[in-house]
């Protein structure tokens, strides 16, 4: 029973992280393009968001792997550092996103930032915040 509840909590955490990260990704890219003179209607922004939700499946898979590793590590760490147990999963989610972005850039990037929505400090912070929220959801939904 606990395994099933944990799996559901994990899947919901991944989906939440991905949907929020894709939203931040989309808005960061649109903001950068707007800064150089492009104009977007709200309909175009919404279509870009939908395209990113359906088109960034590889990013979703990487988020799933990163969160799985991070949540396993957090489960062990929170047993050792009991006062930090409350924030173990949210911090793990944020750290997972950060490490994932760094690894993607190191392996695939060429200096310009391979993940368009995470090319600056704000973009990286927003992606980490998405992981933090996903980790928080996992912490709330997982069985005790």
C-alpha positions as CSV (number, residue, x, y, z in Angstrom):
1,X,0.0,0.0,0.0
2,X,2.8,2.5,0.9
3,X,4.6,1.7,-2.3
4,X,1.6,2.6,-4.3
5,X,1.0,5.8,-2.4
6,X,4.7,6.7,-2.8
7,X,4.5,6.1,-6.5
8,X,1.4,8.2,-6.9
9,X,3.1,11.0,-4.9
10,X,6.2,10.8,-7.0
11,X,4.2,10.9,-10.3
12,X,2.2,13.9,-9.2
13,X,5.5,15.6,-8.0
14,X,7.1,15.0,-11.4
15,X,4.0,16.2,-13.3
16,X,3.7,19.3,-11.1
17,X,7.4,20.1,-11.5
18,X,7.3,19.6,-15.2
19,X,4.1,21.7,-15.8
20,X,5.5,24.6,-13.7
21,X,9.0,24.3,-15.2
22,X,7.5,24.3,-18.7
23,X,5.5,27.4,-17.8
24,X,8.5,29.2,-16.5
25,X,10.6,28.0,-19.5
26,X,7.9,29.4,-21.9
27,X,7.6,32.7,-20.1
28,X,11.4,33.2,-19.9
29,X,11.8,32.6,-23.7
30,X,8.9,34.9,-24.5
31,X,10.3,37.6,-22.2
32,X,13.7,37.4,-23.9
33,X,12.2,37.6,-27.4
34,X,10.0,40.5,-26.3
35,X,13.1,42.3,-25.1
36,X,14.5,42.3,-28.6
37,X,11.2,43.6,-30.2
38,X,9.0,40.6,-30.9
39,X,5.4,40.9,-29.9
40,X,3.2,38.0,-28.7
41,X,-0.6,38.0,-28.2
42,X,-1.9,36.1,-25.2
43,X,-3.2,33.5,-27.6
44,X,0.3,33.0,-29.0
45,X,1.8,32.8,-25.5
46,X,-0.8,30.1,-24.6
47,X,-0.1,28.2,-27.8
48,X,3.7,28.3,-27.0
49,X,3.0,27.0,-23.6
50,X,0.9,24.1,-24.9
51,X,3.6,23.4,-27.5
52,X,6.2,23.2,-24.8
53,X,4.1,21.0,-22.5
54,X,3.7,18.5,-25.3
55,X,7.1,19.0,-27.0
56,X,9.5,18.9,-24.1
57,X,8.9,15.2,-23.3
58,X,12.7,14.6,-23.1
59,X,12.9,17.4,-20.5
60,X,10.1,15.7,-18.6
61,X,12.0,12.4,-18.6
62,X,15.1,14.1,-17.3
63,X,13.1,15.7,-14.5
64,X,11.6,12.4,-13.6
65,X,15.1,10.8,-13.3
66,X,16.5,13.7,-11.4
67,X,13.7,13.8,-8.9
68,X,13.8,10.0,-8.4
69,X,17.5,10.2,-7.5
70,X,17.0,13.3,-5.3
71,X,14.0,11.9,-3.4
72,X,15.9,8.7,-2.6
73,X,18.9,10.7,-1.3
74,X,16.5,12.9,0.7
75,X,14.9,9.9,2.3
76,X,18.3,8.9,3.6
77,X,19.5,12.3,4.6
78,X,16.3,13.2,6.5
79,X,16.9,10.2,8.8
80,X,20.3,11.5,9.7
81,X,19.5,15.2,9.9
82,X,16.1,15.0,11.7
83,X,15.6,18.8,12.2
84,X,15.8,19.2,8.4
85,X,13.4,16.4,7.6
86,X,10.5,18.9,7.0
87,X,12.3,20.5,4.1
88,X,14.3,17.5,2.8
89,X,12.1,16.8,-0.3
90,X,11.5,20.4,-1.4
91,X,15.3,21.1,-1.1
92,X,16.0,17.9,-2.9
93,X,13.6,18.9,-5.7
94,X,15.3,22.2,-6.2
95,X,18.8,20.7,-6.0
96,X,17.7,18.0,-8.6
97,X,16.7,20.7,-11.0
98,X,19.9,22.7,-10.5
99,X,22.2,19.6,-10.9
100,X,20.1,18.4,-13.9
101,X,20.5,21.8,-15.7
102,X,24.2,21.9,-15.0
103,X,24.7,18.4,-16.3
104,X,22.6,19.1,-19.4
105,X,24.7,22.2,-20.2
106,X,28.0,20.4,-19.6
107,X,27.0,17.5,-21.8
108,X,25.0,19.2,-24.6
109,X,25.6,22.9,-24.3
110,X,27.9,25.1,-26.2
111,X,28.0,28.1,-23.9
112,X,24.6,29.7,-24.9
113,X,22.5,27.6,-22.6
114,X,20.9,24.6,-24.1
115,X,17.7,25.0,-22.0
116,X,16.2,28.3,-23.4
117,X,14.3,29.1,-20.2
118,X,17.3,28.7,-18.0
119,X,20.0,30.8,-19.6
120,X,20.4,33.3,-16.8
121,X,20.2,33.3,-13.0
122,X,16.5,34.1,-13.0
123,X,15.7,31.3,-15.4
124,X,17.7,28.8,-13.4
125,X,16.1,30.0,-10.1
126,X,12.6,29.5,-11.6
127,X,13.4,26.0,-12.7
128,X,14.8,25.2,-9.2
129,X,11.6,26.8,-7.7
130,X,9.6,24.4,-9.8
131,X,11.6,21.5,-8.4
132,X,11.1,22.9,-4.9
133,X,7.3,23.0,-5.4
134,X,7.3,19.4,-6.8
135,X,9.4,18.3,-3.8
136,X,6.9,20.0,-1.4
137,X,4.0,18.2,-3.0
138,X,5.8,14.9,-2.7
139,X,6.5,15.7,1.0
140,X,2.8,16.3,1.5
141,X,1.4,13.3,-0.4
142,X,3.9,10.6,0.5
143,X,2.8,8.1,3.1
144,X,4.2,8.6,6.6
